[in-house]
């Protein structure tokens, strides 16, 4: 089971100024209350940030680099590509 979470706008909990989607693998009974997953994600994210110090090495990308990355994702999620995955049993 997958949960798709699209937070569009600050009132919906959007933390970055663009629309993006989180895909969360879920299973029945993984949390007593469904929204507890968000607290768990926040805790894990804080642990990882502390361990990895990700922002120390982070470099902002140029608009051109972001555009190139978006084009790569579009290829990955094209209808043709996804249909091929389904046909091949993935």
C-alpha positions as CSV (number, residue, x, y, z in Angstrom):
1,X,0.0,0.0,0.0
2,X,1.3,3.5,-0.8
3,X,0.3,6.8,0.5
4,X,0.6,9.8,-1.8
5,X,1.0,13.1,0.0
6,X,0.8,16.4,-1.9
7,X,1.1,19.5,0.3
8,X,0.3,22.5,-1.9
9,X,0.6,25.7,0.0
10,X,1.7,26.7,3.5
11,X,-1.7,26.1,4.9
12,X,-1.4,22.4,3.8
13,X,1.9,22.0,5.4
14,X,4.1,22.7,2.4
15,X,7.7,23.2,3.6
16,X,9.4,24.2,0.3
17,X,8.1,26.8,-2.2
18,X,7.1,24.3,-5.0
19,X,4.7,21.4,-5.4
20,X,6.1,18.0,-4.8
21,X,4.7,14.6,-3.8
22,X,5.8,12.3,-1.1
23,X,5.3,8.6,-1.7
24,X,5.2,6.6,1.5
25,X,5.1,2.8,1.7
26,X,2.5,1.8,4.3
27,X,1.1,-1.4,5.7
28,X,-2.1,-2.0,7.7
29,X,-1.6,-1.2,11.4
30,X,1.8,0.5,11.0
31,X,0.6,3.3,13.2
32,X,-2.2,3.4,15.7
33,X,-3.4,6.8,14.5
34,X,-2.8,7.5,10.8
35,X,-1.2,10.9,11.2
36,X,1.4,9.6,13.6
37,X,3.5,8.8,10.5
38,X,4.3,12.5,10.2
39,X,5.9,12.7,13.7
40,X,7.9,9.5,13.0
41,X,9.1,11.0,9.7
42,X,10.2,14.2,11.4
43,X,12.1,12.3,14.1
44,X,13.9,10.1,11.5
45,X,14.7,13.2,9.4
46,X,16.2,15.0,12.4
47,X,18.3,11.9,13.3
48,X,19.6,11.5,9.7
49,X,20.5,15.2,9.4
50,X,22.4,15.1,12.6
51,X,24.3,11.9,11.6
52,X,25.0,13.0,8.0
53,X,25.4,16.7,8.3
54,X,23.9,16.9,4.8
55,X,23.7,20.7,4.6
56,X,27.4,21.1,5.2
57,X,28.2,19.6,1.7
58,X,25.0,20.9,-0.1
59,X,25.4,23.2,-3.0
60,X,22.5,25.1,-4.5
61,X,21.8,24.0,-8.1
62,X,21.3,26.5,-10.9
63,X,17.9,26.8,-12.6
64,X,19.5,25.0,-15.6
65,X,20.6,22.0,-13.4
66,X,17.1,21.8,-11.9
67,X,15.6,21.9,-15.3
68,X,17.8,19.0,-16.5
69,X,17.0,17.0,-13.4
70,X,13.2,17.6,-14.1
71,X,13.7,16.4,-17.6
72,X,15.3,13.2,-16.4
73,X,12.4,12.5,-14.0
74,X,9.9,13.1,-16.8
75,X,11.6,10.4,-18.8
76,X,11.5,8.0,-15.9
77,X,7.8,8.6,-15.3
78,X,6.7,8.8,-18.9
79,X,3.6,6.8,-19.7
80,X,5.6,4.6,-22.1
81,X,8.2,3.8,-19.5
82,X,5.7,2.9,-16.8
83,X,3.7,0.7,-19.3
84,X,6.9,-1.1,-20.1
85,X,7.5,-1.7,-16.4
86,X,4.0,-3.1,-16.0
87,X,4.4,-5.4,-19.0
88,X,7.6,-6.7,-17.7
89,X,6.2,-7.5,-14.3
90,X,7.9,-4.8,-12.2
